[in-house]
Every structure is written in structure tokens, then in C-alpha cells.
Amino acid sequence: MILLFERPIKIGDVIEIGGTLGEVRRIGIRACVIRTADGSEIIVPNGSLISNQVTNWTFSDRARAVEVSVNIVPGTDSQRIVDLLKSAATNQPGIAKEPAPQVYVVNFTAGAITFQLSAWTDRYQDWAQVRSDLAVAISDAFAREKISIA
């Protein structure tokens, strides 16, 4: 009854519970049906949705973060890397213009500098494909510029 009245999840929401990610297809009196990306349908007792932690990826909006990390050989022009990563994201279909893509250095060692690109997509249903396409665009841009990945 809590699910029906409080509406912490609704049909069409993408949720994650117990390591399983999927779209809510049906909400019943005793259980919900969650369809996973591989096409299987998981029946989750409503009690589990109330008593366990549930991540609702689409609760307030359909935007989803997309992150791609790359390790670059030290000595490469860091500003050039930032510019290439931002450009690849800005020019990629499916990546939102607002908020603008951001790039951060998240780690550096003697063998690599790790840059992380963070962008947003409203294509929550296929965000993994958007991320993959973005990673390919980044790889192609680095190859054109002859930038070595560590």
C-alpha cells in the first residue's frame, strides 16, 4: 500500500535493488515486476522495496550522469587532454549541453595521469550505449592527435 500511496517508484522508473537494474513494468498489491536490460523479468516483493535500499535513477528526472575515465602518459599537454575530452562530449549525440561536460584529474602516478569526463544524458534507457559511443569518440580523437593512452 505504501508503494501505491507514497509513490517512491512508479511504472517506467529505472531502479536498482540488490545489484539488479531494471525498469518498473508493473506495481501490484504484493509485488512489482522489474524488466532488466537483458530482457528478464524479476518479481520483487513490495516489502523488499520498502525495507531495502532502492536507487531510483529516474525519480525526479530522466537525466543520468555518464562518466568516462582515461589514463594518459605523463608529459602530455594536460590542457589539450581537457579540451579534447570536452569537445568529444560536446559533439556527441545524446550528451546534454547543460550542464556542460566537465573534466577532472582524479589521479596521477609516475606511469599515468587519470582524467575523468563527466557529462549528462537524458537518454536514460540507453545510457550505456551513449557512454560507449562517447568512449569510442574519445579513442578516435586521441588516435587522430597521436595521444598515448597509458
ABEGO torsion letter per residue (X at the ends): XAAAAAGABBBGBBBBBGGBBBBBABBBAABBBBBBAAGBBBBBBAAAAAABBBBBAAAABABBBBBBBBBBBBGBBAAAAAAAAAAAAAABBGBBAOBBBBBBBABBBAABBBBBBBBBBABAAAAAAAAAAAAAAAAAAAAAAGBBBX
